[in-house]
Amino acid sequence: MKVRAEEDRRIWLIAGPTASGKSALALRLAERIGGEIVNADSMQLYRDLAVLTARPSRDDTLRVPHHLFGVADAADPWSAGRWLTAARAVLDDIARWRRTAIVVGGTGLYFRALTKGLADVPPVPREAERRLLEEAGAAGELALRPRLARLDPEAEARIARGDLQRLARALAVAVHTGRSLTLWQAETVPAVAEGAWRAVVIEPPRRELYGACDARLAAMFDAGAIEEAAALLARGLDPSLPAMKSVGVREIAAHLAGETSRDEALERARRETRRYAKRQLTWFRHQAADWPRIATLDPDAQWRALAGWPG
């Protein structure tokens, strides 16, 4: 066994798509080496979304310390920058106690912020982004993309088709600050030092992963996902808030409004979850290409791969 508590105190990063088993692997590692788990999933931050995000159970949190899970109210949006500030404080505290931190989640931008840094962009009012979207009107991306290409061609080239929010964000930064997002990002520094962390991506076969996604959605619906979404929707929050965009919320809302049956809502949520998992896989394939991979869903095989990984 090469995973030892007496190793140099490092930060472990366990990334991967939804339903890939990364949380269970992180828990197993934490118990083995006396580590503490830090959340790197943008939706598991919100206390309103315990079921729909498969947040660690109370039993899990009693087994090892967990941080940044369910710490935010759905009405209080967290950005990557805010998460990074909170995560750095947690990591510093864990290090002071000479324990190992295990950062686990599926939000690629969080891992990039830790290992590559996050641009120190001046605050841009959300109203600026909304105004750009309103000006674009029905043309949407067709109106925003050419404008961004003139002001920040690098950002325009790397933002995926259909990602209207990121387009509006990059354009708002360029317009509001007079400087492109690409230039701001070029000045970033890593939040954790090179050599202080080791990382792995769980990247199982896509068909198996989709099957796991489908099974987990069914379990969520049986475990109270509909009731959880109903409670969130009853708050009447702004639908543009991150928590309101969590996979399953919109599909359950349609069911609660009488527009779809329970089975239809489940199938739509499954479809959106598979799409989300595909996007996550694509992100890690491009943005973390040099990280070691674990290409299985089997928990014991994942553990053997992690435990036998040199370094």
N, C-alpha and C positions, 0 to 999 in steps of 0.2 A: 504494500500500500504506500503510494507516494504522496498522498494527501495527509500531511501531518500538522498538528497544532504547533510544533516547534519550528516549523518553517519560518522564514522571514515574514514579518507581519505585512501581508499584502492585501490589496483590495481585489476581490474576485468580481468579475463582471459576467453574468449569465444572461444572455439575450436570446430572443427567439420569438416566433409568432404565437398568437393565442392558441391555447389548448395543446401546446407542445410538451408540457410536463416540466417546464423550467422552474416553476415554484416548488414542486415536489423535490426536484434535484437540489435546489438551493437549501431547502429545509434539511435534507439529508446531509449535505455538506456542512451546514451550520452546526448540526448536532455532532458531527464527527470531529470538527476542529474547534468547537467552542466559539463559533462566529455569530455575528448579528446580521440580520437581513434588512436591506434598505430597498424600498420600493422605487422602481424606475418605470412605472406604468402610469400614464397621464390620467387614466380614468379611475384607477384604484386609489387615487388621492381623495376622491370624494366619498364622504361618509354615506351619502344617499344611495350609493350604487354597490352595496355589498354583494348581492346575488348576481346582478347582471355583469359584474366584472370578475366574478369568481375570486373575490378577495379572500386572503387567508382566514381560516376559521379561528374561532376563539381558542380551540384546542391547539392549533398550530402556534398561535402567538404566545401560548403558555409554555410551549416546548422550548422556544428560543426567542430572544428579543426581536421584535419587528419595528421598523421605523417608516414613517411617512405613508402609512396606510390609513385611509379614512380620516385624514386630518383636515380636510377642507369642506366647507359647505358648498352645495351646488350653485348657490348664488354668487360665490366668490371665485372668479376664474383665475386659474394659475397658469402662468406662462412658463416656458422652459427656463427663463432666467430666474424666476421665483423658485422653481424647483431646485435649480442648481445652487442657489444661495442656501436653501434649507438643507440640501444634501451635503454640501460642504461642511456645514455646522455639525451635522450628524456624524460624518466621516471623521472629523477632527475629534469629536467626543469619543468615538469608538477607539480611535488610535491612542487617545490619552489613557484609556484603560488597557492598552496593549492587547486588544482583541482584533480579530479579523472581520472586515466588512465584506458582505456578499451582496452586491447590487444586482437586482434581478428585475426583469420586466421586458416589455415589448416596444417601448417608445424609443425608436432609434435616435431621435434628436437628443434625448437625455444622455445616452451613451456618448454621442458625439460631443456634447457639451463638456462632459467629464474628461474625455481623452484628447479632444482637439481644441476645446475652448468655445466660448460663446461671445459673439460680438457685443461690445459695449455700446449698443445703439441707444441714443437718447430716446426718452419716452415719446412715443407717437400716439396721439389720442385715437381711441377707437373710432371716434367720430370721423376722423380723416379717412379711415378705411371704408366706413359706411358711405361717406360722401362719394368716394370713387366708385363704389358699387352702384350707387343710385345714378350717378352720371353715366355709367356704362349701360344701365337699363337692361332691356331684353337682349342686347348684343353681348353682354357679359364678357366672356373671355375674348371674344373677337375684337372688342373695344379696348380692353386692358392690355392685352399681350403686345400689340404694336407700340403702345406708349412705353411699356416697360423695356421693350427691345431698344428703344432710343436712349433711355436713361441708364439702363443696367442690362446690357446684352447677355452677360454671363449668367445673371439670375434668371432671365427669361429662358435661356437655353436649358437650365437645369430643373426648372419647375415643370412638373408633369402636366400633360394635357388634362384639362378638367379641374385642376386644383385652383379654383377661383379665389379661395381665401389666401393662399400663399402669394398669388399674383397681386392681389390687392394690398397685402402686407408689404411686399417688396416695393411696389409702386409708391405706397404711402411713405415709406422710409425715404425714398429718393426725393419725393416732392417736399416732404416736411423738413428734412434735415439738409437738403441740398447736396447730398452725398449718397452714392449708391450703397445698397446693402452689401454688395460684393466687396467694396472698399472697407466698410466697417468690419466685415468678417475676416479680412486679410490681416487684421491687427490682433487677432485672438491669441490667447495663450491657454494651454491645457489647465484644467482645474486640478488634475492629479498628475504628478510627475511621471515622465516616461520611466518604465522599469518598476514603478510602484504598484502596478496592476497587472493582472493576467485575465484574459477574456476567452470566452467560448460562445459560439452561436449554436443553438439547437436548430437543425435544419432537416427535419424528417421528410420522407417521400411525400409529395403533395397529396396524393390520393389518400394515404393513411391519415395525414393531418386533417384533411377535409372531413373524413369519417369521424375523427375525434371531435372536431368542431360541431358537427351535427349532433353527436351524442351528448355533448355538454350542454348545448342549447336546450335539448329536450329535458335534461336534468334540471336546468335553471328554471324552466317553465313550471316544472313540478315542485320546485323548491321555493316558489314565491316571487318569481321575476315579474309576473303580471301585477301583483299587489305592490311590489316595490316601485315599479314604473308609475302605477296609478297614484301613489303617494307623492312622487316627484312631480308629476303633471298637475296635481291638485294645487301645487304651490303657485302656479301661474307665472313661472319664471320666463325670462327672455329666451326664446328658442335658439338664439345664436350663442348662448353660453355653452362652453365645452361639454359640461355634464349632460346637457340636453341632447347632444349629438352622439352620445354613447350608443353603440350598436344594440338594438333591441328596443330602445325607448320609442322611436318613431313608429316602429312596426306594432308595438303594443298599443300605442296611442290610437292608431287606426282601428285596432280591434275594439278598444274601449269605446270608440265613437260609433261602433256598429257598422263600420265599413268593411271589416273582414271577420272571418271566423277565427277561433283560437288556432286551429290547424294552419290556416293561411298565414296568420301572424308568425307562427313558429317557423314555417317554411321560408317566409320572407326574411326573418331574422337569421336563419341559417345561411341563406344566400348572401346576406350582407356580411356575415361573419367570415364566410369563405373568401369573399372579396377582400376583406380587411386583412386576413391572414396572407393572402397573395401579395398585397401591398407591402406587408411587413417583410416577407421573404425577399421581395425585390429590393427593398431598402437595404437590408443587411448584406445582400449579395453585392451591391454596388458600393455601399459606404463602409462596410467592414469586411472587405474581401480577404484581408490577410489574417483574420481571426480564425483559430481552429474551429472545426465543425464537429458536431455530434449528429450523425445522420440516422437516428432511430427514435421511435416513440417508446420503446420498451424501457421502463424505469431502471431495471438492473443493468441493461446494456449501456444506458446513459451513464450510470454510476461507474461502471467498469471503464468506460471511455474517459471519464473525468479523472478518476483515481489513477489511471495509468498514463495520463498525459504528462510528459516530461516537462521540467522547467519549474 
